[in-house]
Amino acid sequence: MTDHDQQKNDPVPAPRFWKSRTGVALIVFLAVAAILLGFEHRVHIFAGNGLIAVLLLGCIVMHFFMHGGHGGGGHGGHGGDKS
């Protein structure tokens, strides 16, 4: 069996959920729901301590999205060989 025949038999990796049609539809739905919910409750959000809670939540969300996932980052400092 040649390498070309072996490649034909390898399963094709499934696309990531967030890049599939279902994932994109879910993201759009959640974004629209968040906008409508924020619009309806804008008085409660911007009055009192609601603004502080939204800012803190935004920091948490940005942390997850800006990292791009943990692991495999290749950042040094773990005592590996540095040659």
Secondary structure, 3 states (H helix, E strand, C coil): CCHHHHHHHCCCCCCCHHHCHHHHHHHHHHHHHHHHHHHHCHHHHHCCCHHHHHHHHHHHHHHHHHHCCCCCCCCCCCCCCCC
